[in-house]
Amino acid sequence: MADSFATRARLDVNGKSYTYASLPKLGERFDLGKLPYSMKILLENLLRHEDGGITVGKEHIEAVAQWNPKAEPDTEIAFMPARVVLQDFTGVPCVVDLAAMRDAVTKLGGKPSQINPLIPSELVIDHSVQVDVFGRPDALDLNGKIEFERNKERYGFLRWGQKAFENFKVVPPNTGIVHQVNLENLARVVMERTVDGENWAFPDTVFGTDSHTTMINGIGVLGWGVGGIEAEAAMLGQPSSMLIPQVVGFKLTGRLPEGTTATDLVLTVTQMLRKLGVVGKFVEFYGDGLQHLPLADRATIANMAPEYGATCGIFPIDAESLTYLRLSGRSEEQIALVEAYAKAQGLWHDANSPHAEYSATLELDMADVRPSLAGPKRPQDRVLLEDVHSNFKDSLGPLIANRKPKGVGCAIEELKGEGGAQPQAEHLAAEPVSKIRIQDQDAELRDGSVVIAAITSCTNTSNPAVMLGAGLLARNANKLGLKAKPWVKTSLGPGSLVVTDYLKKAGVLNDLEALGFYVVGYGCTTCIGNSGPLPDEVSKGIAENELVVASVLSGNRNFEGRVHPEVKANYLASPPLVVAYALAGTVNIDLTTQPIGHDKNGKDVFLRDIWPSNKEIGDTIAATVGPELFAQNYADVFKGDSRWNNIASPDGESYQWDGSSTYIKNPPYFDGMTMSVGNIDDIHGARVLGLFGDSITTDHISPAGNIKKDSPAGRFLQERGVQPADFNSYGSRRGNDDVMVRGTFANIRIKNLMFGDEEGGNTLYFSKNGGAGEKLAIYDAAMKYKADGVPLVVFAGKEYGTGSSRDWAAKGTNLLGVKAVIAESFERIHRSNLVGMGVLPCQFKDGENAQTLGLDGSETFDVAGLKDGASKTATVTATKADGSKKSFEVKVLLLTPKEVEYFRHGGLLQYVLRQLAAKKAA
């Protein structure tokens, strides 16, 4: 370990002496006073990992120490996180890959034990529970039983991993959501570790296999979501290559006004930052407003960094951080270490802290925040509460354009208005109505009916103010005799056991249950798309008139097709508003002026009548939320219940693969692999697998939800004796590449522009013999092209790959035979994942896309001039059926020398595997 700048120092605290890389010592040579907090964390990481230039050299440290906030990122550095957190949807394929690497390294002459996490790696099972049962006292127990029955094979595999790998722990089901568990228990804020006989202290930094890992930024821990591929490399001791980022400063002043919540604040922040444009950048929050911002509110803002597009959204360590550590039951010794280290390093924030310099700044007076939702299909599309009904009406026109009336309501021409324009508000009164009988009541479903109201997602469930606010609102509604509408599927996913305890202690859990909000499970549930089936009566009513119904959820994602396949309009909202919309039963209402319902005497009740005051919420938090709740619920967090401990799991260093399994399979990435490294060759004669527009998300590319029985994946499972009732979800089957490759681009809402506005994962297959294209499922066409020996490309618009850090969106793309994706812009994690899987990301020149270039997907393509990865641009030539050609230039998005090296190896995992095998051979 090199120390070019003589920064080694000692810190004495708790009767222990720690070695640390001192930033103040480096500050004797460089002016670090105006360096942002997050850049100081990066700088310390480099100081501690300096190795004479093999990975980190003196020049890298100097580059960060002399950071120019206005410079475009162009300097590569290596970052090594202190630990990794995983959730089970992305964690299972990580463990599958590690198991496969144990087999592969053995074939290359190594030993299985070489493949082992070298840093703490903790997996939280939180993505598998589905809302099958709701609105009844036994919902939690029954959903848990179904979850274990569906996932016993996956869980047995994870239990094997827990035994087989060092530094790998599993938090069992029914504990909480990964990011909430991370915040409430796993985060150290300051780490301590023995290295070469020395006891070191250093900042807690983390990679997570879920984009909302950024939630931990709220407590001053630098971390972000990465693909499973990058996470595996970090677990195996490989640093992550990154460009020194720009840092946007977001100044918060004032305090939230009465009647607003942290959810309203984060939706406002998200909209502002999306408008500014912060993709690939760090965002850092500062200003006098921090003193009025509880840590739970900070965590809510940090959680949604992926929605505003930033790599992270970080807050500094300050007195509020220590208050939260104490509240959440951390030891006094750990709290003392955090405080002493942060102050020694100049990482402590208070009123006297110097202001940093930023690449750009934004400012928000929190007093200006107003009650808001976001939707109907993007988290950055904030809508004021009073405008939700008009927003829904404005969004309805395109959604009903192709609806065929079923003999009720007005004709489609009337709905469109004159000249085919979007329908005006006065026309909507004549919309179709489906009459249903549900819960022994006659009811009517219309466009805008809320069929799902879900308190879900760590974004909000980690925040006592909004959770107790929802409970108090439910209490007030209950007293007046208000009820949720019978067609609304209500659910409460508390996020951790702590939340249930403080809701009980406050006496509001019974009130939530009285409105149908029973605890359904401790996991992401509706936010990840595990919303479960709608009641049959509701599904039939929707289908009868092709109704555009709505969900309201306290989540962070509302992309098309994510929440539920039958629900086209999805709105993000605070937990109190989720309860309110369950009472109203529709989004086609102005809750600021129209009554939400009627009391026992038939009198109008308005939202303002039942909304709890900020003081009432604050007093309830003070009386109910304490360290003892955290201590008792996290006392033995890795143990699990009897269901977990009774699951059968194999032993041994290497996993014994079951060839008949449809959940866990040895993947093909290392088949035939040798120690020889390849080249980055030009692409010739490629066909288009998909021609997509803007905002294609990882949900579109690799859905996590339902598997349709007539889809390629559904047919595959049925051929192996799996009945549709036992399909589970794509997310739960991420350990089986045969299922997942068939699910790639299989989202029911994806639009391949070869077919205009038609939805569904289809494409045109052009045989070598020529002729018109044949319409096939994307998987089926890809396999035909593979048999023909034809490489594939994908074209897309802006923000390609937005969404969760889903490695299967890249893995599936690779296994389909796609060699390059050419888009107007990429989401950060997905671009990195494509590189890690050996798929070339390319970017159109500004102002160009497939449409402006006149491409329709029938052409063949050559991508030339790659120069074995040395070129930053390539020339793409499209050849039409008549022989005419069109050439254009694209940017090659291999951004660092390390990425070029990964690509030559065929991907990041192959690179790591060869490095480990070479060490053994040496």
N, C-alpha and C positions, 0 to 999 in steps of 0.2 A: 504494500500500500504506500504509494508515493505521497509526499507532502511538500510540494515545491514552494509553497508560500508560508511554511512553518505555522500552520494554524492549529496544531494539536494543543489542547488545553484540558484542564481538569475542572470538574464541577463536583462539589461536595454537598450532598443533600440526603436526608434520612439516614445519616450515619454511614453512607456509602460514597465512594469516590468513582466518578464517571469520566471517561475520556470523551471528548467531543471535538468536532471540527468547528473552530470558533470563527464566526462571521465578523465580530469586532476586530479580531487579529488581522483578518483579510482587509478590513476597513482601514487599517493603517496604511495600506498601499493603494486602495481604490476608494472612491467616494460612493459608499453604499447607502447614504442617508435617504436618498429619494428612490431607492429601488423598491418596487412593489413587494408586498408580503409574499406573494406566490413565487416571485423570482428569487427571493431569498431562500425559499425552500428548495428550488432547483439548484441554486448555487451551493448550498450545503450538501446536497446529494452528490454533486460533482466533486467537491472537496474530499468527501469521505470515500469515493470510489476511484480517485485518481490512481492510475496504474502505469504511469510513464508513457501514456499515449496509445497503448494497445486498444483500449476502449475510451478512456478519459485522459486527456493530456492537459498540460498547462494552458494551451491556447483555448481550450473549451471553457476553462474557468475564467480566463480573461475576457472571453466573449460575453459571458453572462454578467460578470462584474462591471463591464463597461457597456451594458445593454443600452441600445438606442431605441427609445420608445416609438419613434416614428419610422424606423427602418422596416422594410419588408422582410419577413422571415426568410433567411437564406443560409443560416449556420446550423449545422447538424450537431446535436449533442446526444449523449446516451443517458437515459433516466432509468434508475433501478428502484422499483417500489419496495417498501418494507414488507408488504404482505399482499395477499390476493383474497378477494371474497367472490364466491360463486353462488348462483342460485341453481336449482335443479334442472330447469329446462336447458340452460346453457352449460351447467356443470356436468351433467351426465355425459354429453359428448366429449367434454374435456377429459373426464376419467376414462372414457372409451379410448380416446386418442393416446393417453398415457399408457393404458394397458396394451394397445397395439404397438406402441413404441418399445415397450419391454420385449415383445416378440421380435420386432424388427432389429433392435440393437443386438439381440442374441444372434440373429442370422448374420449380422455384420461383424461378429467376433467379440461383442461386449457381453456384459452381464445385466440381468433384469434390474438389479439394485442400482444401476447407474441412472435409471429413470425414476426419479424421486423428487418431490418438491424440496427445494433448498431454503424456502422462506415459508412462514406461516401461511397456510392456505385453508380457508374455512368455507364450507358449503352450507347454505341454509335452504332446506327444502320448503319452498313457499309457493311454487307455481303450479302445483298439481291438483290442489283441492278445487272442485267445481261446485257451483251452486245448483246441485240436483234437487235438493230439498230446501224449502224456505218457508218463512211465515209460520213456524210451529216450534214448540219447545225442544223437540228432539232433532232439529235440523243439524246442529253441530255434530252430534253423535252419528247420525245416519250418513252425513256427507263424509265424515272421517272413515266410516266403515267402507263406503264405496271407494274412497280414495285409496285405501290400503289394498282393497281387492283388485282395483285396476292396475295398481303400480307396484305390486309385490315383487315382480321381477326386477324392475328398476331399483327399488329400494334394497333388494338383496344384493344387487351389483354395487350400490353405494356403500353398503355395509362391508362388502369385500374390500373396497378401496380404502375405507377407514382403517381396516386391519392391515392391508398390504403396504400402504404408503406411509412414510414418515412425514411429519409436519402437515398432516392432512386430517382435518376434523369435520364432522358432519353435525349440524344442528337438525334434529329430527323434525318430522311434520308436527303441526299443531303447536308450534312455538311462536312464530311470527313471520313477518315479511323481512327479507334479507336486509334491506337498507335501514329499516327500523331497528332490527336486532343489532346491526352494525353500530348505529348511533347510540342505542340504549346500553349496549354491553361490550361488543367486540372491539370498538375503537380504543386505542391507547392514548392518542394525541401526541404523546412522546413515548418512543419505544426504548427499551433497553435490551442489549444483546451482547453476549460474550463472543468476541472475535479475536482469534490468536491469543487467547489468555487475558485479553483486556475487556473490561466492562464498559461498553459504549452506551451513550445516550444520543438519540437522534430523532428527527420528526417522524411521526407516523405518516406514511404515505401508502396509497393503496390503488391497485388495479382491481376492477370488478367486471365480471362477465354480464353486466347489465348496465345500460346507459345511465340509469338513475343512481349509480354509485356515487355520483356527485352530491348526493344528499349529505354525505359526511363532510363536505366542504363547510357546512354550517357551523361546525365546531372547530374549524381551523385546520382540518386534515386535508391535505392536497391529494386528490384522487379523482379518477374518471373512469368511464366505461371503456372497455376494450373488447375486441373479439376474443372468443375462446382460444384462438390460435395464439394471439399475443399473450394472453394470460398463461397459457401453458409454457410459453417460452420464458416468461418471468418466473414461473414456478421452478423452472429448470435452471435458473441462474443467468438467463440471457437478458441484458439490458434492452430497453425499448429505444429505438432510434426516433428522434423527433427534431423538428426545427424549433429554434428558440422563438417562442410565440410573441405576438403582440398582446398587450394587456389593456383591457378597457376598464376604466374606473367608473363605478356607478355610485354616485353620491346620494345618500338617503337623508332627508331632513324631516323635521316634524314628527307627528305620530298619527296612527290610524284614527279616523273619526268614529263616532258612535255608529253602530249598525254595520260596520265593515269587518272583514276577516282577513287572515293571512292569505286565504285563497284569492280574494279580490286583489290583494297586493301582488301576488305572484303572477296572476293573469295580466295585470297591468305591466309589470316588469317584463314579462315574456313578450308582450306586444311591442314594447318600446325597443327592446334589444333585437328582436327580429327585424324591425324596421331599420335599425342602424346597420345590422349585418355583423355578426360576431362568429361566424363559422370558423373553426380552427383557432380561435383566440381564447385567452383566459379572460374572465370577468372577475373583478374584485370589488367588493362593496365596502364603502367607507362613509364617513360623515357623522354629524351629530345625531342623526336619527337612530344610529345603532344602539344608543343608550335606552331607547324606547322599544327595542325589538327583542323579545324573548328568544332564546335559542331555538325553540321549536318553530318560530316564524322564520328564522334564518335557515333552518333545515328545509322548510317548505320551499323557500326561494332557491336554495342550492339544488334541491331535488330536480327542479324543472330546467336545469341548464341544457339538457338535450332539446327541450322544446324551444328555448330561445337560441339554440344552435351553438353554444359555446362549449369548449372542452371542459371547463369547470366554471363554477360561480362561487367564489370563496370569500369567507369572512375571516378576520384575524382572531387570534387567541386573545381574550380579554377576561375581565372579571365575570361576565355572564357565562363564559365557557366553564369557569371553575364552579359557578353556581349550579350549572347543569350537571357537571360531573358528580358533584356532591348529591344533588337531587336523585340522580340515576344510580346511586349506590356504589360509585367507585371508591376505592380505598383512600384514606387520607394520605397515605404514602405516595400513591400515584398522583393525586392532586398536587401535592407539594413538589413532586418532580416536574410536572407540567409547568407550574408557575415559575419555579427556579430556572428551568431550562429556557422557557420563552423569554424571560427577562434577561438572562445572560446572553442570549443570541440576538437581542433586538427584535424579537418576534412578538413582543407584548404590545397590545394596543390600549391606549388610554387617551384622555383629553390632551395630553402633552405630546403625543406621538407626532413626528414630522409627517407632512403630507407627501405622498409618493407622486412621482410623475407617471403619467399614463399615455398610452398611444392615442386614446380618445376618451372623452368623458360624457356621461349622461347624468342628469339630476332629476330627482323626483321628490316633491314634497308629499309625504304620505298622507297629509291632511286632504289632498285632492283625490285620493282613491275612493271609488264608488262601488257599490255592490255590482258584481259582474259574473257572467258565465263565459264560456268559450265554446264555439261550435258553428255549424253543426257537424264539422268533420275535421277541423284542424285546431290544435291547442293554442295557436297564436292568434286565432280569430276571436278576439275578445268582444263580448256583447254586453252592454249595460243591461241590468236587470229589467228596466222598463222597456227595453227594445227587443227582448227575446221573442215576443210574439210576432213582431214585424219582421225580425230576422228570419224566423221560421217561414213566414209567408213568402218572403223574398227568395228563400232557398227552395221552396216547394215546386215552383214552376218547372225547372229542369228535371226534377225527380219524377214528376207525373206526366212528362211530355209524351211518353209512349204507353201510358196506362189505358187499358181498354175498359170502359164502363161495363159493369155487370148488371145493368138494368135498374140501377138506383142512382140517385144524384143527377148531376147535370152532364151534358155531353162534353167530350174532350175539347171540342172546338170552343165551347163556352169557357172552359177552364183556361184555355190558352189565351183567350181574349182575341180581339181583332188582329188580323195579320199574323197570328201565331205568336204574339208577344207573351211574356210571362203573365200569369193570371193576376189580376188586381184583387185587393182585399175583399171587395164586395162580391166577387165571384165565388170566394171560398166558402161562403155560407151554404152553397148548394153542393158541397163535396159529398162523396159517397159515405154512407154510414153502414157499419156492420153491427147488427143486433146480436148480442150473445147472452148466454145465461152462465154466470160464474159465481161461485160461493153463495148459491141459492138466491142470487139477485139477477134481475134483468139489467143489462148494461148496453151502452152503445160505444163502439170504437170509431174514431174518426182520424183523419190526418192530424198529427200532432199529439195524439194520445200518448201519455207516458206509460210505457209497458215495463220499463226497468227503472227502479230507483235504488241505487247501490251506494252505500257508504263503504268505500273500498280504497285501497292504494295508500302506501306509506307516505305519499306526498301530504296527505291530510290526517291519516290515522295516527301519525306520530305526534300530532299537535293537540294537546289537551284543550286548548281554547275552542277549537272548532268541534272537537268531539263532544265536550261537555256542553258547548253551545247547541249542538244538535239534540242532546239529551234534554236540556232545559226547554228548548222549543217544543219537543215532544211532550214534555210535562204540561206546558201551558196549553197545547192543543188538546191533550187528553182531558184536562179539566173542563174544557168547553164542549167535549163530546165529539170532536172532529175525528174522522177516520180516513185512512188511506183508501183510495179508490180500489175497488175489487180487482180491476184488470192490471194493477201495478204489481210487478214482481219486486218485492222489497227484500233487501239483504243488508246485513251488518257484518263486515269483515274487519275486526278491531285492529289488526296489524301487529298486536302483541298481547300476551296474557295480562300485561300491566294495565292496558286500556280497559279490558273487561272489569278488572278489579276496581279501578277508580270510578267507572260508570256505576258499578254496584254500590260502592261506598257513598257516592253522591245521591243514590236512590233514584237514578234516572233510567237505569237499564230496563226496569219494568215498564216505564212509559214508552220507551222505544219499542219494546216488544208488543205493547198494546196497539201500536200502529203498524205492526207487522215486521219491524226491524229486529228479528231474532239473529243472534250470532250464528253464522253459517260456516265459519271456518277461519283459520289463522293463515291467510295467504293472500295472494294478489287478487284472486277471484275475478270479478267483472273487469277490472282494469287490464288484465292480460287477455281477456276474451273468454275466461272460464265462467261465463254467466249462466251456463246450463240452459236447459230447454225452457221455453215459455209454456205456460199452461195450454193444453190442446185447444181449449175454446178460444184463447187469444190468438194462437197461430192460425186457426181456421178463419177467424175474423179478419186478420191481416190479409191472408191470401184471397179471401172472397172478393175484396175490392181493391187489392194491391195497395193497401194503405201505407202511407209514409208515417210510421210511428216513431216515437222518440225514446231515448234513454237519458237519464240525468244521473251522473256518477261523480264521485269526488276523486276522480282519477287524474292521470296526466296525459292520457292518450285517447283520442276519439276518432282515429282514422277510419276510413270506410272499411266495413266488413270486420272490424276488430272486435267490437263489443258483442254483437250478435248478428248473424247473417240476415235475420228478418227485420232488423232495426236500421233504418237508413239515416236518421238524424240523431246525433249524439252530442250531448252538452256536458262539459265539465263544470262543476259547481262545488261550493263549500258543502260540508255535511249538513249544516242547518238548511241550506237551500234544497238539498236532496230530499230531506224530509218534507219541506214545503211543497215541492213539486209532486211528491207522492200523494199529498193531501189534495192538491189541485187536480191531478190526473191528466194534465195537458200542458204543453209548452205554448199553446195558442191562447195565452192569457197574460195580462199585465199585472203582475203581483204587487206592483206599487200602487195601483189604483182600484183594482177589481178584487172582490172578496175571494178568499181562498176556500171558503166553505161557509157552513152555517152551524150555529151552536145548537144546543138541545132545544132551545125555544124558537128556532128558525131565524134567529137574528144573524145578519151578515157578520162574518169574522174576516178581518184583514190580516195580512202578514205582519203588519206593525203591531197588531194586538197580541201576538204570540212570540215576537222576537225578543230574546233576553237581552238585557243591558250588558255593556262591557263590564260594569262593576259587579253585576251578579255572576258573570262568568269568572271574573278574576277571584272573587271571594270563594267560589266553589272550587276552583283550582287550588287555592291556598289551603282549603279545608280537607281536600281529598287526595292530592297527589304528593306522595312523600317517598323517601329512600327505601322504606320498608317494603313497598310494593315491588320495586325493582329487585331488591335483595332476595326476596322469597321466590320470585318467578325466574330469576337467572342463577339460582344457587347451584344447579346442576344442569346447565343448558345443553350439554352434549349427551345426556343420558337417554332421554326418550321414555316413552311409556311402554306398557307391556306389548302392545301391537308391534311397535318398532323392534323391540328386543327379541321378539319371537319369530321374526322373519328369518328364514333360512338363507345362509350366505356361504359361499365356498371359502376355502383357505388357500394359501400358497402365494408365492411371489408373482407368478404369472396366472392370468385369468384363463379358466377353462371355458372356451367359447362353446355355446350351444348353437349348432347350425340351424336348428328349427326355430330359434327365437325370432320374434318379430319386434322385439324391443331393443335387444343388445346384440350387436354384430361387429365382427372385426372389420374395420373399414379398409377400402382398397388403396389408400393413399401411398402405401409403402410397397405395394406389390412390385416385385422385380427390381427393387431399388438396389443400386450398387454405390460404391464410393465415388464414382465418376460424376463430375459436375457438368451440366449442359450449357447451352448458349441461349441467348434471347434472339430468336429468329423472326424474320418477317412472316406475315400471315398472307396466304394466297388462296383465292377461290372460296372465300367464306360466304356463307349464307346468313340471313337475318333470322334469328330465333324470335326476337320480339322488337317491336317498334313502339316505344312508349312515350308518354307525355311527361308533364311535370309531376313532382311530388310522389314518385313511386317509392313507397316505403318498404322497409324490411318485412312488414306484414304482407304487402303485395307479393314480394319475392319469395318469402318463406313463411307462410301463415302458421300461426300457433294453434289455431282453433280446430273446428270440426273437420272431419274427413268425410267427404261425400262418397256415398257407396258406389256411384257410377264414375268416380274419378280414377285415374291410373293407380293412385295409392289405395283407394277403396277396393278396386278390382284385385290388386296384389294381395291385400289382406284376406279377402274372401277366398281367393285361390288357395290360401294356406289355412283355411278352416276358421278364420276369425269372422264372427258374425258382426254386422253393423252396430249392434248394441254394445259390442266390446271393442270398438275401434279406438276409444279414448280420443286423444287429440294429437295433432302434429307435434305440438310442444312436448308431449310425453313420450313420443317415439323418436326423439332426436338422437337416440343411441343406435338407430338402425338406418344406414344410408340407403337401403333399398326403398324404404318408405319415404325418406326425406327427399331423395332426388326426384321421386314421382310427385312430390308435393311442391316442388320449386315452380314458381310462377302460377300456382294453382288457386290463388285467391279468387273467390267468386266475383269480386268487384274490380279486378284488374282489367284494364282496357288495352288490348293490342290494337294500335291505330291502323293496322292492316284491315280491320273490320269496323272502322269508324268508332261509334260510341257503344258498340256491343261489349258487354261485360263477360269475363270468363277467360280462363287460361288456355287459349287456343292460338294456333299460328297457321301459316301456310307452308306446306312442305313442297319444295320443287325438286322433282327427281332429276337425275343426271340425263334422262332422256328428253328433258324439256317439257313443254306444255304448260297448261294452267296449273296453278298451285292447288294442292289438296288440303282442305281444312282438317287439322288434327289437333288433339291435345298437345301442348308444348312438349311434354315428356315423350309422347309417341313419335312426334316429328324429330326430336333430338336423337332418338335411338335409330331412326331411319338414316339420318344424316351421318351418325357415327358409323353405321354399317357401310355407308357410301364413302367413308373417309373424308367427309367434308367438314372443315372447321366452321365454327359459328361465331357471330358477333351479336351484340345487343345494342340498340340505340335508345336513348332516353333524353328527357328534357332537364329541367332544373331540379336540384335537391334530390338527386337519385340516391336511394338507400337511407333516407331519413327514417329514424325510429330506433328501436332497441338494438343493442349491440349484438346482433344475431349472426353468429358465425355461419349458420347453415344457409343464410342468404348468399354467402360467398362459396361455401362448400358445394351446395347444390348447383350453383352456376358452373363451377368447375366440372362437376361430374356429368353435367349435360353436354359438355364439349365446347363450352363458350371460351374463346381465346381472348376476347377483348370486349369491354363495355365502353361505348363512346357516348358521353352525356354532356349536357351544358354545364352541370356542376354536380359535385358529389357531397354527401354527408361524410364527415371526417372518418368515423369508425368504419363505415362500409368500404370506403376507398382503401383503407389500410387492410381490411379483411380480404379484399380482392387480391391485393398484392401478396398477402400471406398465403393465398391459395393458388397463386400462379396464374391469375386472370389479369390481363393488362387493362388498367383504367386510363382512358384517354378523354380529353376535354375539347369540345368544339371551340373554335375561336369565338370571341365575343360577337354576339349578334347573329351567329350561325346556329342552325340545328337541322335536323333531318328534313323538316318542312321547308325551310328557306332554301335548302339545297335541292329540293324537288325529289327527295327519295321516298319511295313507297314500300320498300321491303322486298321487292321482287328481284333486286339486283344481286350480283355477286360482288364481293369486295376484296381488295388487296390492301394490306397495311404495310407500307414499305419505309425503309430508312431508319429502322430501330437501332442499328449499329451496335448490337449486343448490349443494349441498355445505355449506351453513351449519349445518345441523342435525346434532346428535350422535346423534339417534335417528330412527327411522322406524317407521311403523305398517304391519304386514303383515296383509293380509286374505285369508284362504283361503275360497274358495267351492266347496262341494261340488256334485255333480251334481244334487242335489235342491234347490239354491238356498240351503241353509242356510250361514251365514257364521260364521267364527271369526277374531277380530282379536287380535293380540298385538304388543308393542313389541320392537324390536331396537336394538342399538347400531350406529351407522354407524362403521366403522373406517377412516375417512379421518382419520389422526391428527394431521396437521400442515397448516398453510395451503399449504405447497408441494405436498403430496399432492393437495389439493383442486384446485390449479392444474393439476397433471398430468392429473387426471381430466377436467377441463373440456376439455383439449386432445385427449382420447381416449386418452391414454397418455403415458408418459414420453418415448418416442422421438419422438413427434409434437411434444411440447413442445420438445425439443432442436432438432429440425429447423427448427421455425419461428423459434426464437431465432437460429440460425445464418443462416437465409435473411434474417431481418430485419436482421442486422448487415451483410450484403452489400448489401442494398437501401439501407441508410443510407449 
